[in-house]
């Protein structure tokens, strides 16, 4: 009897969240997939049905026009490439800034360490939108950075900083830096200091010891941090909309415009499916890393 | 060794400056008299007029109230669902659907928000046609969407906390004849309480802050605070938003400080209890 209730209790514990995510996470993707194979029409809903009836017999209607549209109009291809480029450059900058920061935190004294970690995480708890908005005030033509540089006499004309690639990189690095630092810190903190001592005893200079010992050992942390930045950055919407160029859109903005401005649900869905296809390898990699990390505690 | 330490440490300082300068600049300019936001009007500043303007702005206050309501409900539901998922993944061993559950609790964390938003809206539209519910988009659809992406974070937090404890305590309680629910209430829940609490705070923050997914599922009638802020700042900087940002930063900072003190207190008490228990065993 106890065994029976325990088994059904377990089924309930696992079943409720599983059911919720099936309904609100997996099925929605299947719907997007299905709508990407229809055509836009003026009706409610604004796309053709999957199965149409001709004289009482059902026939499957699969349209690939949304996809062929994506690959014939250069706007989409260039948006995909631009998004991948922006995400890659931002991830690299995050890594170059975040790695030394994580390293310094991991090598700080235990008491300072928790304060430093809190300082890194604190901005993350304040509104993401407002932190991106803060950069408008800094980067504008008559913004803080230009005013300071003009005052110091470094420049004589305000620099055009806003609505550039540079502003988008700054925005993404700024918003996602904690996501790079935390996995790196978790990894670096676990390193065994005696390995570095052994390298030093064997005559390795600090840089060589770092390259031969620390860096390879932190590969998993580098990968986890990079994926946590790269994957969401590809689909970023808020940062390029507020800080970025108006002549070159990122794919997240294209998707949103396609849906809200053009009301073309099939093309918006096809844009989403292609983004997922581009990201499927990084997402699977991230999941494997994450699962290993979560199960390593045992 | 020393030179590298200096490099890393100076990068840390520079990085922290980079993280805090924008926030500090918003806070400073919230007391600026000039409408030109980033030009300091020394003659008439500091002033509290943007704070007064904020308190008189019913659109912002209404949106803030809606956001708080949605965040409270979403965080609470997400904590329940996320804790269940975290328990199942950390404690149940292999079961049917485990891989699926593990995948669906980590995927929403990295999924680009536009895709999650689009897919959820299309689900709600399809459900509306199929069973007539939900009728139109609004607070209900926003809450359902927020619960879904928040529970993923909660489950990861709970799962990693559970992975840090072995099952021997729970097994001992079972051996002594405690029912599963008693074991959960007396052993597991107190152990994971810090994770559950920080999971709730995380979920509340994520829900309170979300713009992209919310914009997809919100419909015309209901605007959350981030939606109002976004539509205001899209076309330039407005000084009252600086005041709003300052208030939010202060609330969050004091909240974090309080919860850190509480956690440390709990942790210290636990250590003392452990020491006492060890001493009693001697």
Interface residues (C-beta under 8 A of the other chain):
Chain A: X2 X5 X6 X9 X10 X13 X14 X16 X17 X18 X20 X21 X22 X23 X24 X25 X26 X27 X28 X29 X31 X32 X35 X45 X97 X98 X100 X101 X103 X104 X105 X107 X116 X118 X119 X120 X122 X123 X125 X126 X127 X128 X129 X130 X131 X133 X134 X135 X136 X137 X138 X140 X142 X143 X144 X147 X174 X177 X200 X206 X207 X210 X227 X228 X231 X232 X234 X235 X236 X237 X238 X241 X242 X252 X255 X256 X259 X265 X268 X269 X272 X275 X276 X279 X282 X283 X286 X287 X290 X291 X293 X294 X295 X296 X297 X298
Chain B: X1 X3 X4 X5 X7 X8 X9 X11 X12 X15 X16 X18 X19 X20 X21 X22 X23 X25 X26 X29 X36 X37 X38 X39 X81 X82 X84 X85 X87 X88 X89 X90 X92 X95 X97 X98 X100 X101 X102 X103 X104 X105 X106 X107 X108 X110 X111 X112 X113 X114 X115 X118 X119 X120 X122 X123 X125 X126 X129 X144 X145 X147 X148 X151 X155 X156 X159 X160 X163 X164 X166 X179 X180 X181 X205 X208 X209 X211 X212 X215 X216 X226 X229 X230 X233 X234 X236 X237 X241 X242 X244 X245 X248 X249 X252 X253 X255 X256 X260
